[in-house]
Amino acid sequence: MTSSMLDGCTPWPEGFVDRYWAAGHWRGTTLDSLLRGWALQYGPRTALVGGGTRLTYAALNRRVDRMAAGFRLLALRPGQRVVVQLPNVPEFVVTVFALMRAGAVPVLCPVSHRAPEVSHLVQLTQAVGYAGPSTYGGFDHTAMAADIAARSPFLRRVFTLDAPGTSSPYGGYTTDPSGCHYFPLDSIDSPPAPALAPSAGQVAFFLLSVGTDDGPQLLVPRTHNDYAYQAGACAEAVSLTEDDVYLAALPAGSGFALGSPGVIGTLSVGGTVVLAEDPEPAACFEAIARERVTVTSVAPAAARRWPEALEASRADLSSLRLVQIGGDAPPRPATAERLASALGCRVQQVFGPAEGPLVLTRPADPDGTVLTAQGRPLSPDDEIRIVDADGRDVPDGDSGELLARGPYTVRGYYRTPEHDARSFTADGFFRTGALAHRTAGGDLVVTGRRGTGQEAPEAASTL
């Protein structure tokens, strides 16, 4: 079977495509089609909680259906890109799934990004649409979008999410002098149209790469096949069930919170996703206590702050059974140990960039492994190499750069062949840039970054 992807993306070679299909990793179902099945299976259960909104699986799927029809009515065509810059609110999940169901490709952008970064994404992807808050945190996102549209021949539709009691100056189906049309996001609604039949080998959405230099951020094309496999395999690895409640404390558009197992993995098993718009520890603790959260994910920087904040909190966090810690930078052992002790629950280390692969400890691993190692690859078909500066494999115990290829590790960035030549080997291994070694027990320990000569920093995750 061949892998059909968006122009400008590097597909997996045919032999690997056949291997991943034969292994059952890829199943040919798009993420938005999976949501239809989840709605049938878990219809009355609560799928999303956030901002005073609670949506059942049936209601979520129904809203996605109607928004997708609205997007198609506005002439969004299959394969066209839309930058999505929404905070952790239910509308983020609805919009991303609705765009996929309409055949469009969401470009997931942190709400903290400003005109230089957003404009770069619009130009690189030739995005025809932008979905973001009218204003957020005192910043006027709609004015930013209007300025980008005035300088872009592509951006012609802006969908604004207005906070309660506010309205955008461009709201109410306005058209600006550049010909860009503005629509309130909640007005994108139409009776469901006949379903499209996109290929699951197509790009589902773009994640942003962390990158290793000060240049423009790179776009990571994730397909329906590979991301559905990743999220499902992660859900299995942490034994998620429909009784679990996952708190998205990190940005929902980051790979860690979206699919490791995150939002998509939780929905795949019928659990409940709680979206934390405020990432501060006190707000997260309140959400954990109120919703009886069982699983969440934090970056190392937050993991250092949580134990101290917990001392000043009276929130009941006894529902927590597992806290994932990591992202694109591993925590120090003392950070993981202190967090586990303060919360009284298991911690799990997760390491992996947006490109893949994922390395994680398992809930049944001994404490010594969980606190000191990043664990083992997610998939049995993950191929891992640790190499020296000349590209030669090093013995177990020796440090080298971590290279990987597998069923959810991409083979190239979007429209940046010059970066592909540096970031991928001729036989398709992704150069993660991470320095690591393999223990005698087979676990990977990430120790730093290539070229820095420094220990891996505990940084906020953009996985």
Beta strands, then each sheet from edge to edge (+ up, - down):
strand 1: 46-50
strand 2: 53-56
strand 3: 81-84
strand 4: 105-108
strand 5: 129-133
strand 6: 135-136
strand 7: 139-140
strand 8: 157-161
strand 9: 174-175
strand 10: 181-184
strand 11: 203-208
strand 12: 219-223
strand 13: 245-248
strand 14: 272-275
strand 15: 295-298
strand 16: 322-327
strand 17: 346-351
strand 18: 359-360
strand 19: 376-377
strand 20: 383-387
strand 21: 400-405
strand 22: 430-438
strand 23: 444-449
sheet 1: 2+ 1- 14- 13- 15- 16- 17- 18+ 19-
sheet 2: 4+ 3+ 5+ 8+ 10+ 9-
sheet 3: 6+ 7-
sheet 4: 11+ 12-
sheet 5: 20+ 21- 22+ 23-
end
